[in-house]
Amino acid sequence: MTERNEAGVWQEVPSPFCGIASDDLTISVNDQQVTVIENGDPITVKGFETPITDTVPRVDGQETSLANAVQRIAELMRDSQQTVISGLGTDLNGARSAMALADKGRATVDHMNSTGAFRNFLVLQDTGWMNTTLAEVKNRVDLLLVVGSDIESAYPRFYERMVWPQETLFSQDIESRDVIYLGKAPSGDASTSPKGKKAQVIPCDDADLPEVMSVLRALIAGRTLQADQIGGIAISVLSDLAEKLKAAKYSVVTWSAAMLDFDHAEATVQTLCEMVKDLNVETRSSGLPLGGKEGDTTVNQVAAWQSGYPMRSNFNRGYPDYDPYLSDSLRMLADDEVDTLIWVSSFDIDRTPPKTDTTTVVLGRSGMTFGQEPAVFIPVGTPGIDHAGRAFRTDSVVSIPLRQLRDSGLPSTFEVLSAVEQAL
């Protein structure tokens, strides 16, 4: 349980920034200054230690009251033919308020990470998948296959907490675990075991991954191929990988959809997921898509509860109209289909709205800077620092309670968007 001692030090603090929701941080709070003392990493340290530099809303670059800023947003929405609420770097309550505002204002909702997320969603909707949880990885995995992703750069503590823990539920010898990379090589040493066993790397370019994964699936199915190599990889190497996957007692295939940045990457994700199903005929295997950054898992959970769909739904007709192409906010902005953009980003000062001539409203973390001043800017609090909240981790099965660590006086995204909804 997150607790604070008399010296202003918080123990067992969960991180809303890392995707895997590390919940063992020790954090010092001195007035408005937050410092990660133990168990930090570059992503969590930046997230917690970003200083507060502005606290007053602005309209057309001029400081104003929160009430005036809210009224201005309501005016823009009333005059808008097509409002898009995007960014959506927020917690569970922030997502709920965004959905409520979109419903009342007949807006479109989309997350800043949807381009990557839909590489997964399209597969889930089409053929389904067999996925696992972080706890299952920690306690059961004996072979981890990482496809096309340098996961330690985006999830720095994944290996420490999930692959090389000090103990497991079933007393498994973690040194017996194998880590294999297919595609990108790891950028650091996190995938190396505590006793120095390094990950096997089978390198190939992103452009070759679709064909390589198809061949790997065929080999697992026992097919004979009339080729010596594919994508620069010897067939014998892929045959050896196929045998290792079939021999494993609990293999996990993991990937970060955001890193599979090539045309029709969803087809490769689908091949991967179908391969996992094939393996389960004789052994146990699961997938583990990695995400959860900027609240994307949380927002899509809320969207599914409230509308039956993930992001990219339009409320123009008075009900959620889901279309992953027509409601792609980046496409809509590029095609000049939007006259008001409401951008929410309460976690990261660098996740500013895309360059656009569209009238833009920003509910952002204090310290954001803009190439072009938005029509309205409201600095909002960060969940897990400035106010309490909840956030889902990458596997979607656990929502992490976030505690308020300081009193910054900044409103939450929920408070601001709820006020706009009332003002409409």
LONUKE-633600 format. One record per residue (C-alpha): residue number from 1; residue in three letters; x, y, z. Coordinates in Angstrom, 2 decimals, always signed. Layout:
<NUM, 'ALA', <X, Y, Z>>;
...
END
This chain:
<1, 'MET', <+0.00, +0.00, +0.00>>;
<2, 'THR', <+1.28, +3.45, -0.89>>;
<3, 'GLU', <+2.17, +5.29, +2.33>>;
<4, 'ARG', <+3.98, +8.48, +3.26>>;
<5, 'ASN', <+6.26, +8.91, +6.28>>;
<6, 'GLU', <+6.89, +12.08, +8.24>>;
<7, 'ALA', <+9.88, +12.99, +6.09>>;
<8, 'GLY', <+7.69, +13.32, +3.02>>;
<9, 'VAL', <+8.86, +10.05, +1.46>>;
<10, 'TRP', <+6.27, +7.85, -0.24>>;
<11, 'GLN', <+6.80, +4.07, -0.38>>;
<12, 'GLU', <+5.47, +1.55, -2.92>>;
<13, 'VAL', <+4.34, +4.18, -5.39>>;
<14, 'PRO', <+2.86, +2.89, -8.69>>;
<15, 'SER', <+4.00, +4.46, -11.95>>;
<16, 'PRO', <+1.43, +5.69, -14.48>>;
<17, 'PHE', <+4.22, +6.22, -17.02>>;
<18, 'CYS', <+5.87, +2.86, -17.68>>;
<19, 'GLY', <+3.09, +0.69, -19.15>>;
<20, 'ILE', <+3.83, -2.25, -16.87>>;
<21, 'ALA', <+2.72, -0.23, -13.81>>;
<22, 'SER', <+5.77, -0.77, -11.61>>;
<23, 'ASP', <+4.44, -0.29, -8.09>>;
<24, 'ASP', <+7.59, -0.35, -5.97>>;
<25, 'LEU', <+8.93, +3.18, -6.38>>;
<26, 'THR', <+10.18, +5.25, -3.45>>;
<27, 'ILE', <+9.53, +8.95, -4.01>>;
<28, 'SER', <+10.39, +12.08, -2.06>>;
<29, 'VAL', <+8.05, +15.08, -2.18>>;
<30, 'ASN', <+9.35, +18.43, -0.96>>;
<31, 'ASP', <+6.71, +21.11, -1.52>>;
<32, 'GLN', <+6.20, +20.86, -5.32>>;
<33, 'GLN', <+9.45, +19.04, -6.08>>;
<34, 'VAL', <+9.14, +15.30, -6.71>>;
<35, 'THR', <+12.22, +13.06, -6.73>>;
<36, 'VAL', <+12.44, +9.33, -7.46>>;
<37, 'ILE', <+14.73, +7.82, -4.81>>;
<38, 'GLU', <+14.53, +4.09, -5.54>>;
<39, 'ASN', <+13.59, +1.80, -8.45>>;
<40, 'GLY', <+13.38, +4.55, -11.05>>;
<41, 'ASP', <+14.18, +4.29, -14.74>>;
<42, 'PRO', <+14.52, +7.00, -17.43>>;
<43, 'ILE', <+10.80, +6.97, -18.23>>;
<44, 'THR', <+9.51, +7.06, -14.65>>;
<45, 'VAL', <+12.12, +9.57, -13.49>>;
<46, 'LYS', <+11.18, +11.99, -16.26>>;
<47, 'GLY', <+7.48, +11.41, -15.58>>;
<48, 'PHE', <+7.66, +12.10, -11.85>>;
<49, 'GLU', <+10.36, +14.78, -11.81>>;
<50, 'THR', <+9.06, +17.12, -14.55>>;
<51, 'PRO', <+8.70, +20.44, -12.69>>;
<52, 'ILE', <+5.63, +22.65, -12.58>>;
<53, 'THR', <+6.31, +25.82, -14.54>>;
<54, 'ASP', <+2.85, +27.23, -15.27>>;
<55, 'THR', <-0.44, +26.93, -13.44>>;
<56, 'VAL', <-2.69, +29.55, -15.05>>;
<57, 'PRO', <-4.93, +28.86, -18.09>>;
<58, 'ARG', <-4.45, +30.92, -21.25>>;
<59, 'VAL', <-6.90, +32.00, -23.95>>;
<60, 'ASP', <-5.28, +33.32, -27.13>>;
<61, 'GLY', <-2.01, +33.54, -25.20>>;
<62, 'GLN', <-3.41, +35.68, -22.40>>;
<63, 'GLU', <-3.71, +34.41, -18.83>>;
<64, 'THR', <-7.27, +34.00, -17.62>>;
<65, 'SER', <-9.35, +32.15, -15.06>>;
<66, 'LEU', <-10.24, +28.49, -15.33>>;
<67, 'ALA', <-13.92, +29.40, -15.60>>;
<68, 'ASN', <-13.25, +31.70, -18.58>>;
<69, 'ALA', <-11.12, +29.06, -20.29>>;
<70, 'VAL', <-13.86, +26.47, -19.83>>;
<71, 'GLN', <-16.47, +28.83, -21.27>>;
<72, 'ARG', <-14.25, +29.49, -24.30>>;
<73, 'ILE', <-13.90, +25.76, -24.99>>;
<74, 'ALA', <-17.67, +25.38, -24.76>>;
<75, 'GLU', <-18.14, +28.25, -27.22>>;
<76, 'LEU', <-15.72, +26.65, -29.69>>;
<77, 'MET', <-17.55, +23.33, -29.46>>;
<78, 'ARG', <-20.97, +24.95, -29.93>>;
<79, 'ASP', <-19.73, +26.67, -33.10>>;
<80, 'SER', <-17.90, +23.57, -34.38>>;
<81, 'GLN', <-19.14, +21.34, -37.18>>;
<82, 'GLN', <-16.63, +18.61, -36.29>>;
<83, 'THR', <-14.78, +18.48, -33.00>>;
<84, 'VAL', <-12.12, +15.84, -32.39>>;
<85, 'ILE', <-11.06, +14.93, -28.85>>;
<86, 'SER', <-7.65, +13.31, -29.14>>;
<87, 'GLY', <-4.33, +12.91, -27.40>>;
<88, 'LEU', <-6.24, +11.48, -24.44>>;
<89, 'GLY', <-3.18, +10.96, -22.29>>;
<90, 'THR', <-5.24, +10.63, -19.12>>;
<91, 'ASP', <-6.50, +8.26, -16.45>>;
<92, 'LEU', <-9.77, +6.34, -16.10>>;
<93, 'ASN', <-11.90, +9.27, -14.91>>;
<94, 'GLY', <-10.38, +11.54, -17.54>>;
<95, 'ALA', <-11.34, +9.01, -20.20>>;
<96, 'ARG', <-14.88, +8.80, -18.83>>;
<97, 'SER', <-15.27, +12.58, -19.00>>;
<98, 'ALA', <-13.88, +12.65, -22.56>>;
<99, 'MET', <-16.44, +10.06, -23.67>>;
<100, 'ALA', <-19.25, +11.99, -21.97>>;
<101, 'LEU', <-18.17, +15.24, -23.63>>;
<102, 'ALA', <-17.89, +13.57, -27.03>>;
<103, 'ASP', <-21.41, +12.19, -26.61>>;
<104, 'LYS', <-22.90, +15.55, -25.68>>;
<105, 'GLY', <-20.84, +17.55, -28.17>>;
<106, 'ARG', <-21.19, +14.98, -30.98>>;
<107, 'ALA', <-17.42, +14.79, -31.34>>;
<108, 'THR', <-14.98, +12.14, -32.53>>;
<109, 'VAL', <-12.66, +10.45, -30.02>>;
<110, 'ASP', <-9.22, +9.06, -30.84>>;
<111, 'HIS', <-6.04, +8.36, -28.87>>;
<112, 'MET', <-2.59, +9.67, -29.82>>;
<113, 'ASN', <-1.31, +6.05, -29.85>>;
<114, 'SER', <-4.11, +4.63, -31.97>>;
<115, 'THR', <-1.94, +4.12, -35.05>>;
<116, 'GLY', <+0.02, +1.44, -33.21>>;
<117, 'ALA', <-2.87, +0.18, -31.10>>;
<118, 'PHE', <-5.02, -0.59, -34.11>>;
<119, 'ARG', <-2.37, -2.99, -35.40>>;
<120, 'ASN', <-3.55, -5.08, -32.48>>;
<121, 'PHE', <-7.26, -4.20, -32.38>>;
<122, 'LEU', <-7.86, -5.14, -36.01>>;
<123, 'VAL', <-6.48, -8.61, -35.29>>;
<124, 'LEU', <-8.50, -8.99, -32.09>>;
<125, 'GLN', <-11.67, -8.01, -33.95>>;
<126, 'ASP', <-10.97, -10.26, -36.94>>;
<127, 'THR', <-9.62, -13.55, -35.58>>;
<128, 'GLY', <-9.04, -13.07, -31.85>>;
<129, 'TRP', <-5.95, -14.00, -29.88>>;
<130, 'MET', <-4.68, -15.97, -26.89>>;
<131, 'ASN', <-2.86, -13.60, -24.55>>;
<132, 'THR', <-1.43, -13.79, -21.07>>;
<133, 'THR', <-0.82, -11.48, -18.12>>;
<134, 'LEU', <+2.30, -9.99, -16.62>>;
<135, 'ALA', <+1.91, -12.23, -13.56>>;
<136, 'GLU', <+1.82, -15.34, -15.74>>;
<137, 'VAL', <+4.97, -14.21, -17.54>>;
<138, 'LYS', <+6.71, -13.60, -14.22>>;
<139, 'ASN', <+5.80, -16.99, -12.78>>;
<140, 'ARG', <+5.63, -19.39, -15.73>>;
<141, 'VAL', <+7.53, -18.33, -18.87>>;
<142, 'ASP', <+10.38, -20.56, -19.99>>;
<143, 'LEU', <+10.90, -19.10, -23.47>>;
<144, 'LEU', <+10.28, -15.46, -24.36>>;
<145, 'LEU', <+10.22, -14.60, -28.06>>;
<146, 'VAL', <+10.42, -10.86, -28.76>>;
<147, 'VAL', <+9.21, -10.01, -32.27>>;
<148, 'GLY', <+10.34, -6.85, -34.06>>;
<149, 'SER', <+10.64, -4.76, -30.89>>;
<150, 'ASP', <+13.38, -3.34, -28.69>>;
<151, 'ILE', <+11.12, -3.55, -25.67>>;
<152, 'GLU', <+13.65, -2.48, -23.05>>;
<153, 'SER', <+13.93, +0.99, -24.58>>;
<154, 'ALA', <+10.20, +1.58, -24.06>>;
<155, 'TYR', <+9.69, -0.67, -21.00>>;
<156, 'PRO', <+13.00, -0.41, -19.13>>;
<157, 'ARG', <+12.04, -2.56, -16.13>>;
<158, 'PHE', <+10.15, -5.30, -17.98>>;
<159, 'TYR', <+12.97, -7.81, -17.68>>;
<160, 'GLU', <+13.86, -6.94, -14.11>>;
<161, 'ARG', <+10.30, -7.36, -12.87>>;
<162, 'MET', <+8.81, -9.97, -15.22>>;
<163, 'VAL', <+11.60, -12.15, -16.60>>;
<164, 'TRP', <+14.39, -12.04, -14.00>>;
<165, 'PRO', <+12.53, -11.64, -10.66>>;
<166, 'GLN', <+14.19, -12.71, -7.43>>;
<167, 'GLU', <+11.57, -15.40, -6.91>>;
<168, 'THR', <+8.61, -16.94, -8.73>>;
<169, 'LEU', <+5.39, -18.50, -7.51>>;
<170, 'PHE', <+6.50, -22.03, -8.43>>;
<171, 'SER', <+10.20, -21.66, -7.53>>;
<172, 'GLN', <+11.26, -21.85, -11.17>>;
<173, 'ASP', <+14.97, -21.48, -11.87>>;
<174, 'ILE', <+14.93, -18.25, -13.86>>;
<175, 'GLU', <+18.35, -19.06, -15.36>>;
<176, 'SER', <+16.60, -21.83, -17.30>>;
<177, 'ARG', <+14.60, -19.21, -19.17>>;
<178, 'ASP', <+15.52, -18.39, -22.76>>;
<179, 'VAL', <+15.06, -15.00, -24.43>>;
<180, 'ILE', <+15.12, -14.82, -28.22>>;
<181, 'TYR', <+14.83, -11.69, -30.36>>;
<182, 'LEU', <+13.47, -11.99, -33.88>>;
<183, 'GLY', <+13.99, -8.69, -35.70>>;
<184, 'LYS', <+15.52, -5.82, -33.75>>;
<185, 'ALA', <+18.39, -6.47, -31.35>>;
<186, 'PRO', <+18.08, -5.25, -27.74>>;
<187, 'SER', <+19.53, -1.81, -27.13>>;
<188, 'GLY', <+20.93, -2.68, -23.70>>;
<189, 'ASP', <+21.65, -5.56, -21.34>>;
<190, 'ALA', <+18.30, -5.88, -19.57>>;
<191, 'SER', <+17.54, -9.12, -21.44>>;
<192, 'THR', <+20.74, -10.71, -20.07>>;
<193, 'SER', <+20.05, -13.01, -17.13>>;
<194, 'PRO', <+21.44, -12.23, -13.65>>;
<195, 'LYS', <+24.18, -14.82, -14.23>>;
<196, 'GLY', <+25.11, -13.44, -17.64>>;
<197, 'LYS', <+23.17, -15.58, -20.14>>;
<198, 'LYS', <+22.52, -13.34, -23.12>>;
<199, 'ALA', <+19.51, -13.29, -25.38>>;
<200, 'GLN', <+19.76, -15.00, -28.75>>;
<201, 'VAL', <+19.29, -12.50, -31.58>>;
<202, 'ILE', <+17.96, -13.47, -35.00>>;
<203, 'PRO', <+18.21, -10.18, -36.90>>;
<204, 'CYS', <+16.00, -9.20, -39.80>>;
<205, 'ASP', <+14.63, -5.96, -41.22>>;
<206, 'ASP', <+11.07, -4.84, -40.54>>;
<207, 'ALA', <+10.30, -5.24, -44.24>>;
<208, 'ASP', <+11.13, -8.96, -43.99>>;
<209, 'LEU', <+9.16, -9.68, -40.80>>;
<210, 'PRO', <+5.86, -10.52, -42.54>>;
<211, 'GLU', <+7.50, -13.24, -44.65>>;
<212, 'VAL', <+9.74, -14.48, -41.84>>;
<213, 'MET', <+6.80, -14.87, -39.44>>;
<214, 'SER', <+4.80, -16.71, -42.10>>;
<215, 'VAL', <+7.67, -19.15, -42.63>>;
<216, 'LEU', <+8.10, -19.65, -38.88>>;
<217, 'ARG', <+4.42, -20.50, -38.54>>;
<218, 'ALA', <+4.67, -22.93, -41.46>>;
<219, 'LEU', <+7.65, -24.67, -39.85>>;
<220, 'ILE', <+5.76, -25.03, -36.57>>;
<221, 'ALA', <+2.96, -26.68, -38.56>>;
<222, 'GLY', <+5.50, -29.18, -39.96>>;
<223, 'ARG', <+5.56, -27.85, -43.50>>;
<224, 'THR', <+8.57, -28.52, -45.74>>;
<225, 'LEU', <+9.98, -25.47, -47.52>>;
<226, 'GLN', <+11.92, -25.38, -50.76>>;
<227, 'ALA', <+14.23, -22.57, -49.71>>;
<228, 'ASP', <+17.56, -22.14, -47.92>>;
<229, 'GLN', <+16.91, -18.72, -46.42>>;
<230, 'ILE', <+14.24, -16.09, -46.00>>;
<231, 'GLY', <+14.77, -12.43, -45.19>>;
<232, 'GLY', <+18.48, -13.10, -44.73>>;
<233, 'ILE', <+17.80, -15.84, -42.13>>;
<234, 'ALA', <+18.77, -19.44, -42.81>>;
<235, 'ILE', <+15.76, -21.77, -42.78>>;
<236, 'SER', <+17.72, -24.01, -40.42>>;
<237, 'VAL', <+17.80, -21.16, -37.86>>;
<238, 'LEU', <+14.03, -20.70, -38.08>>;
<239, 'SER', <+13.54, -24.48, -37.89>>;
<240, 'ASP', <+15.55, -24.52, -34.66>>;
<241, 'LEU', <+13.39, -21.67, -33.28>>;
<242, 'ALA', <+10.22, -23.57, -34.25>>;
<243, 'GLU', <+11.44, -26.65, -32.37>>;
<244, 'LYS', <+12.27, -24.58, -29.28>>;
<245, 'LEU', <+8.78, -23.07, -29.28>>;
<246, 'LYS', <+7.17, -26.50, -29.61>>;
<247, 'ALA', <+9.35, -27.92, -26.84>>;
<248, 'ALA', <+8.73, -25.07, -24.39>>;
<249, 'LYS', <+6.30, -25.69, -21.52>>;
<250, 'TYR', <+5.11, -22.07, -21.46>>;
<251, 'SER', <+6.36, -19.83, -24.23>>;
<252, 'VAL', <+5.35, -16.20, -24.54>>;
<253, 'VAL', <+5.53, -14.20, -27.76>>;
<254, 'THR', <+5.69, -10.48, -27.10>>;
<255, 'TRP', <+5.73, -7.39, -29.29>>;
<256, 'SER', <+5.17, -3.66, -29.16>>;
<257, 'ALA', <+2.73, -2.70, -31.92>>;
<258, 'ALA', <+4.04, +0.88, -31.86>>;
<259, 'MET', <+7.44, -0.45, -32.99>>;
<260, 'LEU', <+6.04, -2.52, -35.86>>;
<261, 'ASP', <+6.04, +0.57, -38.04>>;
<262, 'PHE', <+5.60, -0.78, -41.55>>;
<263, 'ASP', <+2.73, -1.12, -44.00>>;
<264, 'HIS', <+0.03, -3.61, -43.02>>;
<265, 'ALA', <+1.83, -4.58, -39.81>>;
<266, 'GLU', <-1.50, -5.87, -38.51>>;
<267, 'ALA', <-1.13, -8.83, -40.90>>;
<268, 'THR', <+2.14, -9.76, -39.18>>;
<269, 'VAL', <+0.50, -9.43, -35.76>>;
<270, 'GLN', <-2.26, -11.73, -37.02>>;
<271, 'THR', <+0.28, -14.32, -38.20>>;
<272, 'LEU', <+1.98, -14.13, -34.82>>;
<273, 'CYS', <-1.31, -14.62, -32.96>>;
<274, 'GLU', <-2.37, -17.52, -35.17>>;
<275, 'MET', <+1.05, -19.13, -34.56>>;
<276, 'VAL', <+0.38, -18.93, -30.81>>;
<277, 'LYS', <-2.92, -20.76, -31.35>>;
<278, 'ASP', <-1.10, -23.44, -33.37>>;
<279, 'LEU', <+1.40, -23.99, -30.57>>;
<280, 'ASN', <-1.40, -24.55, -28.07>>;
<281, 'VAL', <-2.42, -27.76, -29.85>>;
<282, 'GLU', <+0.55, -29.54, -28.25>>;
<283, 'THR', <+1.94, -27.18, -25.59>>;
<284, 'ARG', <+1.17, -23.90, -23.83>>;
<285, 'SER', <+1.93, -20.57, -25.46>>;
<286, 'SER', <+0.54, -17.06, -25.14>>;
<287, 'GLY', <+0.92, -13.62, -26.65>>;
<288, 'LEU', <+1.74, -10.45, -24.76>>;
<289, 'PRO', <+1.18, -7.17, -26.64>>;
<290, 'LEU', <+2.99, -4.34, -24.86>>;
<291, 'GLY', <+1.36, -0.91, -24.60>>;
<292, 'GLY', <-0.16, +1.16, -21.84>>;
<293, 'LYS', <+1.73, +4.37, -22.53>>;
<294, 'GLU', <-0.01, +7.75, -22.17>>;
<295, 'GLY', <-3.09, +5.95, -20.87>>;
<296, 'ASP', <-3.87, +4.20, -24.16>>;
<297, 'THR', <-4.89, +0.89, -22.54>>;
<298, 'THR', <-6.99, +2.75, -19.96>>;
<299, 'VAL', <-8.78, +4.90, -22.52>>;
<300, 'ASN', <-9.61, +1.96, -24.77>>;
<301, 'GLN', <-10.94, -0.01, -21.81>>;
<302, 'VAL', <-13.27, +2.86, -20.93>>;
<303, 'ALA', <-14.32, +3.30, -24.55>>;
<304, 'ALA', <-15.18, -0.39, -24.80>>;
<305, 'TRP', <-17.25, -0.29, -21.59>>;
<306, 'GLN', <-19.19, +2.78, -22.55>>;
<307, 'SER', <-19.64, +2.41, -26.29>>;
<308, 'GLY', <-18.86, -1.20, -27.14>>;
<309, 'TYR', <-15.96, -0.05, -29.31>>;
<310, 'PRO', <-12.34, +1.06, -28.92>>;
<311, 'MET', <-11.25, +4.54, -29.96>>;
<312, 'ARG', <-12.04, +6.11, -33.32>>;
<313, 'SER', <-15.75, +6.47, -32.77>>;
<314, 'ASN', <-17.83, +9.41, -33.94>>;
<315, 'PHE', <-20.88, +10.67, -32.03>>;
<316, 'ASN', <-22.27, +12.92, -34.79>>;
<317, 'ARG', <-25.38, +10.77, -35.15>>;
<318, 'GLY', <-26.12, +10.82, -31.44>>;
<319, 'TYR', <-24.66, +7.37, -30.84>>;
<320, 'PRO', <-21.15, +5.86, -31.19>>;
<321, 'ASP', <-20.36, +5.23, -34.85>>;
<322, 'TYR', <-17.12, +3.22, -34.96>>;
<323, 'ASP', <-14.85, +3.42, -38.02>>;
<324, 'PRO', <-11.08, +2.89, -37.63>>;
<325, 'TYR', <-10.39, +4.64, -40.94>>;
<326, 'LEU', <-12.90, +7.49, -41.18>>;
<327, 'SER', <-12.37, +8.45, -37.52>>;
<328, 'ASP', <-8.58, +8.38, -37.65>>;
<329, 'SER', <-7.84, +11.83, -36.20>>;
<330, 'LEU', <-4.55, +12.27, -38.08>>;
<331, 'ARG', <-6.26, +11.51, -41.38>>;
<332, 'MET', <-9.14, +13.82, -40.50>>;
<333, 'LEU', <-6.75, +16.68, -39.70>>;
<334, 'ALA', <-4.73, +16.09, -42.87>>;
<335, 'ASP', <-7.91, +16.13, -44.97>>;
<336, 'ASP', <-9.18, +19.33, -43.29>>;
<337, 'GLU', <-12.25, +17.62, -41.83>>;
<338, 'VAL', <-11.83, +19.09, -38.33>>;
<339, 'ASP', <-12.55, +22.63, -37.16>>;
<340, 'THR', <-11.84, +22.15, -33.44>>;
<341, 'LEU', <-9.24, +19.85, -31.91>>;
<342, 'ILE', <-9.25, +19.22, -28.15>>;
<343, 'TRP', <-5.91, +17.66, -27.22>>;
<344, 'VAL', <-5.43, +16.01, -23.81>>;
<345, 'SER', <-1.94, +15.09, -22.61>>;
<346, 'SER', <-1.50, +15.03, -18.84>>;
<347, 'PHE', <+1.51, +12.68, -18.59>>;
<348, 'ASP', <+4.24, +13.93, -20.94>>;
<349, 'ILE', <+5.13, +17.54, -21.79>>;
<350, 'ASP', <+6.57, +16.36, -25.12>>;
<351, 'ARG', <+3.31, +14.87, -26.40>>;
<352, 'THR', <+2.00, +18.10, -27.89>>;
<353, 'PRO', <-0.71, +18.23, -30.57>>;
<354, 'PRO', <+0.19, +17.58, -34.22>>;
<355, 'LYS', <+0.95, +20.58, -36.41>>;
<356, 'THR', <-2.33, +21.84, -37.82>>;
<357, 'ASP', <-4.16, +25.00, -38.81>>;
<358, 'THR', <-7.22, +23.72, -36.95>>;
<359, 'THR', <-8.37, +25.67, -33.89>>;
<360, 'THR', <-6.72, +23.79, -31.05>>;
<361, 'VAL', <-7.48, +23.46, -27.35>>;
<362, 'VAL', <-4.86, +21.81, -25.12>>;
<363, 'LEU', <-5.38, +20.29, -21.70>>;
<364, 'GLY', <-1.76, +19.51, -21.01>>;
<365, 'ARG', <+0.85, +18.92, -18.40>>;
<366, 'SER', <+2.40, +22.03, -16.89>>;
<367, 'GLY', <+5.56, +22.94, -18.77>>;
<368, 'MET', <+4.34, +22.24, -22.28>>;
<369, 'THR', <+5.70, +24.52, -24.99>>;
<370, 'PHE', <+4.15, +25.03, -28.40>>;
<371, 'GLY', <+5.38, +26.10, -31.81>>;
<372, 'GLN', <+2.02, +27.79, -32.21>>;
<373, 'GLU', <+0.03, +28.97, -29.18>>;
<374, 'PRO', <-3.28, +27.07, -28.92>>;
<375, 'ALA', <-6.56, +28.95, -28.74>>;
<376, 'VAL', <-6.94, +27.65, -25.18>>;
<377, 'PHE', <-4.34, +26.07, -22.91>>;
<378, 'ILE', <-5.25, +24.70, -19.50>>;
<379, 'PRO', <-2.43, +23.15, -17.44>>;
<380, 'VAL', <-3.88, +20.07, -15.77>>;
<381, 'GLY', <-2.68, +17.80, -13.02>>;
<382, 'THR', <-0.90, +14.52, -13.66>>;
<383, 'PRO', <-2.67, +11.38, -12.36>>;
<384, 'GLY', <-0.62, +9.71, -9.67>>;
<385, 'ILE', <+1.13, +12.95, -8.72>>;
<386, 'ASP', <-1.31, +15.85, -8.55>>;
<387, 'HIS', <-4.50, +13.88, -7.99>>;
<388, 'ALA', <-5.67, +10.35, -7.31>>;
<389, 'GLY', <-6.87, +8.12, -10.13>>;
<390, 'ARG', <-6.73, +4.71, -11.77>>;
<391, 'ALA', <-4.84, +3.40, -14.78>>;
<392, 'PHE', <-4.77, +0.04, -16.54>>;
<393, 'ARG', <-1.44, -1.61, -17.18>>;
<394, 'THR', <-0.50, -3.14, -20.52>>;
<395, 'ASP', <-2.21, -6.52, -20.03>>;
<396, 'SER', <-5.61, -4.85, -19.39>>;
<397, 'VAL', <-6.47, -7.09, -16.42>>;
<398, 'VAL', <-5.36, -4.90, -13.51>>;
<399, 'SER', <-6.21, -1.27, -12.80>>;
<400, 'ILE', <-3.63, +0.41, -10.61>>;
<401, 'PRO', <-4.77, +2.89, -7.93>>;
<402, 'LEU', <-2.83, +6.14, -8.24>>;
<403, 'ARG', <-2.31, +8.32, -5.16>>;
<404, 'GLN', <-2.06, +12.10, -4.92>>;
<405, 'LEU', <+1.50, +12.91, -3.83>>;
<406, 'ARG', <+1.31, +16.73, -3.66>>;
<407, 'ASP', <-1.17, +19.58, -3.71>>;
<408, 'SER', <-0.33, +21.53, -6.86>>;
<409, 'GLY', <-3.71, +23.23, -7.21>>;
<410, 'LEU', <-3.97, +22.02, -10.81>>;
<411, 'PRO', <-7.37, +20.70, -11.93>>;
<412, 'SER', <-7.72, +17.17, -13.21>>;
<413, 'THR', <-8.68, +16.40, -16.80>>;
<414, 'PHE', <-11.93, +14.97, -15.43>>;
<415, 'GLU', <-12.76, +18.23, -13.68>>;
<416, 'VAL', <-12.06, +20.36, -16.75>>;
<417, 'LEU', <-13.87, +18.20, -19.31>>;
<418, 'SER', <-16.83, +17.71, -16.96>>;
<419, 'ALA', <-17.06, +21.48, -16.57>>;
<420, 'VAL', <-17.01, +21.92, -20.36>>;
<421, 'GLU', <-19.76, +19.33, -20.70>>;
<422, 'GLN', <-21.89, +21.23, -18.17>>;
<423, 'ALA', <-21.24, +24.51, -20.00>>;
<424, 'LEU', <-22.38, +23.20, -23.38>>;
END
